[in-house]
Amino acid sequence: MSGLKSTAPHLHPARSYSDLADWGLQSDALQGASHSSGRLLHKGPNNQPEVGLWVCTPGRWKLTIPRDELCFFIAGRATYVCNDGEIIEVAPDTLVLFPAGWSGECTVHETLRNTYMLS
């Protein structure tokens, strides 16, 4: 069930919501072919904020976060390694704020599902 056109856009149940759009392969792949899909919940003026649900299959790639991004992981397992060597392990019920400019690598071990907000 979704209420994307509601006065308060929502997806339920977010842990198993399956009406996802194909967002393609992760760019800058280092290993495997991680594939993304998701559902945009809201996009404000100038794309700020952007809020949605993101699902990604296993693989490894380089990334740089363009804007502050708050992620709440609801399924899967991944390792984020910052260019300075810091390691962030994510699993269900992990909340992470990646500040704008955060750069490193992501390795998805088990298909990830998270809610996100870019500001």
C-alpha positions as CSV (number, residue, x, y, z in Angstrom):
1,M,0.0,0.0,0.0
2,S,1.3,3.4,-0.8
3,G,0.1,7.0,-0.3
4,L,2.5,8.8,-2.6
5,K,-0.2,11.3,-3.5
6,S,-1.2,11.8,0.1
7,T,-0.8,15.1,2.0
8,A,1.8,13.1,4.0
9,P,3.4,10.7,1.4
10,H,4.1,7.3,2.7
11,L,5.0,3.7,1.8
12,H,3.7,0.7,3.9
13,P,5.2,-1.7,4.6
14,A,8.6,-0.1,3.8
15,R,10.4,-3.4,4.7
16,S,8.7,-5.3,1.9
17,Y,7.3,-2.6,-0.4
18,S,7.8,-3.9,-3.9
19,D,6.5,-1.3,-6.4
20,L,10.1,-0.1,-7.1
21,A,11.5,1.8,-10.1
22,D,14.6,0.5,-11.8
23,W,17.5,2.9,-11.0
24,G,20.1,1.0,-12.9
25,L,23.7,-0.2,-12.1
26,Q,25.8,1.6,-9.6
27,S,28.4,3.7,-11.3
28,D,32.1,3.5,-10.5
29,A,31.9,-0.3,-9.9
30,L,35.0,-2.0,-8.5
31,Q,33.6,-5.5,-8.1
32,G,30.3,-7.1,-9.1
33,A,27.4,-5.3,-10.7
34,S,25.3,-3.7,-7.9
35,H,21.9,-2.9,-9.2
36,S,19.7,-0.2,-7.6
37,S,16.0,0.3,-7.5
38,G,13.7,2.4,-5.3
39,R,10.8,4.7,-4.9
40,L,11.0,8.4,-4.6
41,L,8.7,9.6,-1.8
42,H,9.2,13.3,-2.1
43,K,11.4,15.8,-3.9
44,G,11.2,19.5,-2.9
45,P,12.1,22.6,-4.8
46,N,15.6,22.4,-6.3
47,N,15.5,18.7,-5.4
48,Q,15.9,19.6,-1.7
49,P,15.0,17.6,0.3
50,E,14.8,14.3,-1.6
51,V,13.3,11.5,0.4
52,G,12.8,7.8,-0.6
53,L,13.4,4.1,-0.4
54,W,16.5,2.6,-1.9
55,V,17.3,-1.1,-2.6
56,C,20.8,-2.2,-3.8
57,T,22.1,-5.7,-4.6
58,P,25.7,-6.9,-3.7
59,G,28.8,-5.4,-5.2
60,R,31.5,-2.8,-4.5
61,W,31.9,0.7,-5.8
62,K,33.5,4.1,-5.2
63,L,31.2,6.9,-4.1
64,T,31.2,10.6,-3.0
65,I,28.1,11.9,-1.2
66,P,27.0,15.2,-2.9
67,R,24.7,16.5,-0.1
68,D,24.1,15.6,3.5
69,E,22.4,12.1,3.4
70,L,20.6,10.5,6.3
71,C,20.1,6.8,5.9
72,F,18.1,4.3,8.0
73,F,19.0,0.8,6.9
74,I,16.1,-1.6,7.3
75,A,17.5,-4.8,5.6
76,G,20.8,-6.1,4.4
77,R,24.5,-5.7,5.3
78,A,27.2,-3.4,3.9
79,T,30.6,-1.9,4.7
80,Y,31.4,1.7,4.0
81,V,35.1,2.6,4.1
82,C,35.9,6.3,4.1
83,N,39.0,7.5,2.2
84,D,40.6,8.3,5.6
85,G,40.3,4.5,6.6
86,E,37.3,4.8,8.9
87,I,35.0,1.7,8.6
88,I,31.2,1.9,9.0
89,E,29.4,-1.4,9.2
90,V,25.6,-1.2,8.4
91,A,22.9,-3.7,9.2
92,P,19.2,-3.5,9.9
93,D,18.4,-0.7,12.4
94,T,21.5,1.3,11.6
95,L,21.2,5.0,11.2
96,V,24.0,6.9,9.5
97,L,24.4,10.6,8.5
98,F,26.9,10.8,5.6
99,P,27.9,14.5,5.4
100,A,28.2,16.2,2.1
101,G,31.5,15.4,0.5
102,W,31.9,12.0,2.3
103,S,34.0,9.9,0.0
104,G,35.1,6.3,-0.1
105,E,33.8,2.8,-1.0
106,C,30.7,0.8,-0.4
107,T,30.6,-3.0,-0.3
108,V,27.1,-4.5,-0.2
109,H,27.3,-8.0,1.3
110,E,23.6,-8.7,1.4
111,T,21.0,-6.7,-0.6
112,L,20.4,-3.4,1.2
113,R,17.1,-1.6,1.8
114,N,17.1,1.8,3.3
115,T,15.2,4.9,3.6
116,Y,17.1,8.1,2.9
117,M,16.8,11.8,3.0
118,L,19.2,14.1,1.0
119,S,19.2,17.7,2.1
